[in-house]
Amino acid sequence: MSSKTLQGIRSIEELDLDEKNVFIRVDFNVPMENGVITDDNRIRAALPTIRFALDKGARILLASHLGRPKGKVDPQYSMEPVGEYLSRMLDLDVVLIDELRGDAPKALFKGWKDGQVLLLENLRFDPDEEKNGRDLALAIAEYTDVYINDAFGASHRAHSSIVALPQEVRNRGAGFLMKQEIEFLDKVIYDYEAPFVTILGGAKVSDKIGVIENLIDKVDVFLVGGAMAYTFQAAQKLPTGSSLVEQDKVKFAGELIERVKARDKKLMLPLDHVIVPSFDRLSEAKITEGVAIPEGWMGVDIGPKTQAVFREEIKRAKTIFWNGPMGVFEKPALAKGTFAVAAAMAENQSAVTVVGGGDSAAAAKASGFADKMKHISTGGGASLEYLQGDKLPGVEALRR
């Protein structure tokens, strides 16, 4: 593997899977409504690893968590809809197993055939999972010859299937999704090419502090939008109306502006805003003349002047990392800023474009430009922790 982080970690391609019991930890924590999957991105992202193992003649046991059942069996968080969906995607029967302790699974595993896929019921139904318990790890290890972690999005958690289990299995490695996630995020942290532009949005400055601190000496231009921009605006003593401002982060925002300036880098804030009196009066939305937001109005998106300036910076970049929408993109009237950023990134095909974080991934998909990005992380919180410079327990557990 070419990535610095992945040195000492074997890839699925380097392991003998033929006629082996292969446990694959996947991240199938997908959104559902009334038992119907509403976004299958995480399932699709794991398919290359599953298909590779099938082609190599493996017997596959898949496992994931889903929601927060808190160590108890809760039918609304059952993996059954995921198993049915996966059966259709793979065009084979995926058998759901309720648990691994007891006599029933022993009989099932005795007749386990090459090329057969089993899916374990929600890992978090077992209280051992979130405690990183050894009992669950040993129960799975009994049926496991090869352990593969392809769940980057869960690898910031020291849970049993992520940490305790690989410690019990000698032949362990990373799946294709895990490998891809780390290689692209390493391009942002270690192998970036200047100009490096980072686009930060979303509600809170506090969510981004670690990322900002880790990237401040690498990034040439920070483009700041979303509600977090109003905290920076407050730090400059500019009117923010009734916009969301993190009062306890105003001082930090002011210091950050100075720190970026001292490094001869740029931190660019909105030049104009889309504002509304309240969320139930979106039809009254208007654009400010300048940066000031009048009393009784709240900022909900970046304005057209800001979109144009941000676009120019994105156009020049060679490395682009985006985390956080520019406005309340879920509402069509307030999505223009976010979609303008996505469009600008899509136009710059010579740059390495990485989208990190759940909201940003959803925004990229909603914009229609997701297929033009080089990489959209499925990692959510794991991506941010990784970009903060933290070692992820699930990655370290694979290291030899």
HELIX and SHEET records of a PDB file:
HELIX    1   1 ILE A   12  GLU A   14  5                                   3    
HELIX    2   2 ASN A   41  ASP A   55  1                                  15    
HELIX    3   3 PRO A   75  TYR A   77  5                                   3    
HELIX    4   4 GLU A   80  LEU A   90  1                                  11    
HELIX    5   5 ASP A  103  LYS A  110  1                                   8    
HELIX    6   6 LEU A  123  PHE A  125  5                                   3    
HELIX    7   7 PRO A  127  GLU A  130  1                                   4    
HELIX    8   8 ARG A  134  ALA A  141  1                                   8    
HELIX    9   9 PHE A  152  ALA A  154  5                                   3    
HELIX   10  10 SER A  160  ALA A  164  3                                   5    
HELIX   11  11 LEU A  165  GLU A  168  1                                   4    
HELIX   12  12 PHE A  176  ILE A  189  1                                  14    
HELIX   13  13 ILE A  209  LEU A  215  1                                   7    
HELIX   14  14 MET A  228  ALA A  235  1                                   8    
HELIX   15  15 GLN A  247  LYS A  249  5                                   3    
HELIX   16  16 VAL A  250  ALA A  262  1                                  13    
HELIX   17  17 PHE A  279  GLU A  284  5                                   6    
HELIX   18  18 PRO A  304  ARG A  316  1                                  13    
HELIX   19  19 PRO A  332  LEU A  334  5                                   3    
HELIX   20  20 LYS A  336  GLU A  347  1                                  12    
HELIX   21  21 GLY A  358  SER A  367  1                                  10    
HELIX   22  22 ALA A  370  LYS A  372  5                                   3    
HELIX   23  23 GLY A  381  LEU A  387  1                                   7    
HELIX   24  24 PRO A  393  GLU A  396  1                                   4    
SHEET    1   A 6 VAL A  94  ILE A  97  0                                        
SHEET    2   A 6 VAL A 117  LEU A 120  1                                        
SHEET    3   A 6 ARG A  59  ALA A  63  1                                        
SHEET    4   A 6 ASN A  21  ARG A  25  1                                        
SHEET    5   A 6 VAL A 146  ASN A 149  1                                        
SHEET    6   A 6 ASN A 171  ALA A 174  1                                        
SHEET    1   B 2 MET A  32  GLU A  33  0                                        
SHEET    2   B 2 VAL A  36  ILE A  37 -1                                        
SHEET    1   C 6 LYS A 266  MET A 268  0                                        
SHEET    2   C 6 VAL A 221  VAL A 224  1                                        
SHEET    3   C 6 PHE A 196  LEU A 200  1                                        
SHEET    4   C 6 THR A 319  ASN A 323  1                                        
SHEET    5   C 6 VAL A 352  VAL A 355  1                                        
SHEET    6   C 6 HIS A 375  ILE A 376  1                                        
SHEET    1   D 3 LYS A 286  ILE A 287  0                                        
SHEET    2   D 3 HIS A 273  VAL A 276 -1                                        
SHEET    3   D 3 MET A 298  ILE A 302 -1                                        
END                                                                             
